[in-house]
Amino acid sequence: MTFTHRDYFNEVVAGIKSFEKELRIFCLKASLDTIKIRLTQRGTQIDGAGSEWIRKRIVECSDAYIDNYFGEPIDTEYCSAQDVAANIVSRLH
């Protein structure tokens, strides 16, 4: 899930912690340019009419994740999805 509002994040985390005490939270991070490239590669329109919301949301998320409030940071800038998954698994052991 992607959060930028701490209140929403806290509400979801509290709900999960009510039944899973050992919750670990990771925040996947990449540069704004990399996020735009990845979105475009998966078919998301980030330019032109009708894409204002997604452009705004990309910046909101990028700005929010500068601080580590939203979880243990994982730099995904030059990583494949498999690399990121392996990184998370290694942190869990």
N, C-alpha and C positions, 0 to 999 in steps of 0.2 A: 504494500500500500504506500501511497505517497501522501505525506502530510506536510503542511506548512503552518498550520494553526496549532499551537501548543495545547489548547484546551481540547480539541478533537483528539489529538494524539494521546493526551493523558487519559481521556475517557476510554479509548480503545485499549490502551495498555492496562488500565485498572481492571477492565472487564476480563481480559485474558489472564491477568495475574490472580484473579479470583479462583481460577481452576488450574493454573500452571505457574507454580511458584518460581520455577527456574527459567523464566523467560529471558532470552537473550535477544537484543535488538541490534540490527545492523543497518547502517545508512550507506547505500551505494552512491558514490560520488564520481562525477566526471565534469569536465569543463563544459561551459555553455555551448561551445562549438561542437564538441563531441556529442552532446545530447541532441542537438539539432540534426547532425548527420545520422545518428542512430534512428531518430524518429522518421526522418525522410526515407531511410533505407527500409523501414518496415511499412511504408506506405502512408504515413501520417502527413497531411498537408500542413505545413507550417508557414507558408507564405500565401498571399492573395486574399481575396474576399472570403469571409467566413472563417478565417483562421486566427482572428484577433485573440480569441479566448486561449487557444493553445500557446500562442506566442507569449501572452501575459503569464500563463501558468508555468511555462518553462523558466522564465526569469524568477518568478516567485519561489519555485522549488530550488533553483540554483542558489539564490540568495539565502534561503532558510537553512540550507545545509552547510553553510560556512561554519556554523557553530555545531558542536557535537551533541546538542540536546536531543536530536532525533535518532540517536543510536551510535554504536561503535562504528567509526568511519572505515569504509573500504574503498580505496581508490580503484576505480574501474577503467581509468583512462585508456590504458593500452592492454586491456584484458578481454578475453573471450568470456562468454557466459560460463563455459566449463571451468575456466580459470577462477572466476569469481566464486562459483559453487565450491571448488576445491579449497579456496581460501577460507570460506565460511566453515566447511567441514573441519579443516585443520584447527580453527579457533575453538571449535566445540569440544575438541579432545583434550 
